[in-house]
Amino acid sequence: MPNPPQLRAAALTVTAVVLFTLMAGCSDGSSKEEDLTAQKLNWKECPAPSESEGGGNAPSPLPGGTEWQCATLKAPLDWAKPKGSTIGLALIRAKTSGDPSKRIGSLIFNFGGPGGSGVTTLPAFGEDYAKLRTRYDLVSFDPRGVGRSAGVKCEDDSQLDEFFQQDATPDDTAEQQKLLQNTKTFNAACENNSGKTLPHVRTTDAARDMDLMRQVLGDPKLYYFGISYGTELGGVYAHLFPKKVGRAVFDAVVDPTQNPEQGSLGQAQGFQLALNNFAEDCTSKTEDCPIGDTPQDVKDRIAKLLKDLDSKPIPGVFPRQLTQTAATNGIAQALYSKDFWEYLTEGLEQAYGGDGKVLMLLSDSMNGRSENGQYSNIVPANISINCADDKPRYTSSFVESKLPEFRAASPLFGDYLAWGMLSCTDWAVAGAADHPNVSAAGAAPILVVGNTGDPATPYEGAKKMVDALGKGVGVELTYKGQGHGAYDSKNKCVQGAVNGYLLEGTVPPAGTVCL
């Protein structure tokens, strides 16, 4: 979701995340004449994640004892000045478990956001990619602006607590002005604390970083697994470097033809679909659904809860209260994965009894807040990257004119997503384009996997990505399932197709459907 950010389903929700104030600064210029493609990575034992990456413990070894290794890649701060000042990009890898003679190369992952830390996410899901590790080193990274890679910093923890408690769906002029002022204050803090970084966190910059990464890792082609926003990043890479695309998979696909307004409207439709599916699932079970008698009753009760919270919040996580905004955010978070539906049911049941703790914990997870009250930098990074990428700057009057359309798409999420379009108002850096260019004539086949029940990247985006990549490049595979993404659903058909392509180069027939 644009504000709060678009996130991959489980990747950033199961781990506590915290704020880190370290800004990876620019070098002193001493490496200006250095050939960055010739640099040698100094792989070492991984430290515990920084607060900006979400905090927690150092990654545990994989089954069989393989240790995770971390390194820092030097990249230009400004790709227009490739011999100028540099920043450090945090990398992580697990070396292949298979026969070295059958190793293909490094498989680079981006798990989405934008703003998600690959350094913390890959170890959390490393076992899911055990099959792929038989022929690849598994590699991920904190993209520029994220975590330890020149991580963007905006407001401090207490300010963020207040920022996320604000009324994100204003009902009158006074509430609109307050939302605009809060947005302006947040954006000014980003400029004050990270002004040198903000112009250089576009997706095109991250794509160039990946090509540098490919070269330094020693691969003639890029082997890539992109999820959610990672599909947009992969598409931009393919556009810039079509002849360097090796085997690539896009899962939970962003529609590259949409501007931010269209993307937000699509998400409203997607989250409403997921809510409908959740309500149907709860009321169709043999035991009584504790939050409603029919699907419509479930949705009506949720709508009433949110309306009541607008004027009278309930206790959440002490000392904070569950506001309408936090509750909406928490509900959306739980809809990212069917695995979280039981927590949504529990959270709603408790909220109807006056206890907002579970819904607030879900909201905290979306926002990158850990139990100790510290935030990761996922929200600042998300907003910074989106605003650097997206050219449109919307006004409150424009949003008001669009409210009927958004409400028609989703009675529950429409207002929330419409007003979220103001995130880039007053942003310090101009946006690059209306939407990304992913045309990639001449690239190797890219497997594009769409999930019919995906709330955050609606299924229709997969076909749009295939068309935009160009004839002979995108190969669409459909998964008829629930949640954000397909591979991590453990569906054998999806995993078989993806593994077959990445490991053996076998492209499934276009239009393959997995049930």
C-alpha positions, 0 to 999 in steps of 0.5 A: 500500500502506498502509505503505509508502504507496499510490503511483501507478505510474510517476508517483513512481518514475521521478524521484529523490525527496528529503526537504525540511525546510522547513515552510510555516508559518502566516501571522501573521494579517494576511490574516484579512479577505482574500477568498481567492477574489479573490486573484491568482496570481503565476505565475513560472518554476518553481524546481527541486523542493524536497527534500520534492517529490523534488528534481531539476532545474527542469521542462524546456519542453514540445515547442514551447517552452511553459514551466511556470509556478508560483505559490502559492495562499493557503488557510485552515489550518483550513477551519472558520475560513476567515478565520483563518491561511493556508498556501501551496499550491504550483501548477504549470501549462502554458498551453493550446497551442490556439486561445484561443477554444476554451479550456475552462478549467483541467484540474486533476490529482491523481496519487494517493498520498496524498502525491504531489507534483503539482508534480513529477509533472505535468511528468514526464508532461506530454507524455502529456496533449498532446491535452488541452492543446489546450483546457485549461491543465494544472494540478496542485498539492501538496495540503496536507501534501505537498511545499511545501504545508505539507509534513508532516515526521516523522523525519530521513533516518537515522531513516527509513533505520532505519524502512524496514529494520525487520521489518514482518512480526513472527513473535513477541511481541518483534518485534511489540513492536518494530514497535509501538514503531517506529510509535509513535516515528515517529508522535510525531515527526510530532506534534512536527514538524508538530502544527499541520498534522496536524488539517488534512490530511484529504481534505475539506480538500484538496477545499475547497482545489480549489474555492478553486483553481477559483474563483481560476483563473476556472472556473465548474466544476471540470475534473478528472483524478484518478488512484488516491487522486485518484479518492477526492479527486475523489469527495469534491469531488463530494459537497461541491460536486456542482453545481460538477463540470464534466467529470471523469475518475477513473482507477485507482479507489479503492473508496470503500465500504471501510474500511482493513481491507477496502482492505488486504485488497483490495490483498493480492488485487490484488498477488497477481493482479499477481504471478500475471500477472507469473509467467505472463508470464515463463514463457510467453515463448519464451526461458527465464524466468531466475527459474523454470520454471513460474508456481508455481515463480517464486512458490515461489522468491520465497517462499523468498527472502523467508523466507531474507531474514528471518533473513539479509539480503543486500547491497543499496545500500551500506551498507544490506542488503536485508531481507525488508521491503525486498525485499517492498516492492521487488517490490510497487513493480515490480508497479505497472506492466508496464513494470517487470516486466523490472526485477523479473526482473533484481532477483530473478535478482540477489538469488538470486545474493546481490546485492540492489541492484535490489530495494532501489532499487525499494524506495527508489523506493516510499519516496521515497529518492533516491540521495543518501540524502535522502527526499521527504515522501511517506511522512509525508504519506501516513500523515498524510492516511490517519490523518486520514481513517480512523477505525479504529485497529487493534491487534496482536491484531486483526491477528493474528486477520486473518492467516489471511484475508490469507494466503489472499488473498496468501501473499506480501503478506498478512502485509505488508499486514495488519501495515501496518494498525498505521500509525495506531496512536497517531496524534495526530489522530482519524480522520474516518470509516470511509470517504469519502462520495462521493455526488454527486446532481445532479453532471455525469457522471463517467467512471470507468475501471477496469483489470482487472489493477490491483494497487493499486486493484483493478478491483472498486472502479470499480463501487463508485465508480459506485454510490456516486456515485449514479444518473446520475453515474458512467459506468464504462469497463473496460480489460482491461490490466495495471498501475496505471491505464489512461490512461497505458497508451497504450491508444488506446481508453481515451485516445479515450474520455477525450479525447472526454469532456474535450475534447468532452463526449462521454460513452461508453456505460456499460459500454464495454470497451477491450482 
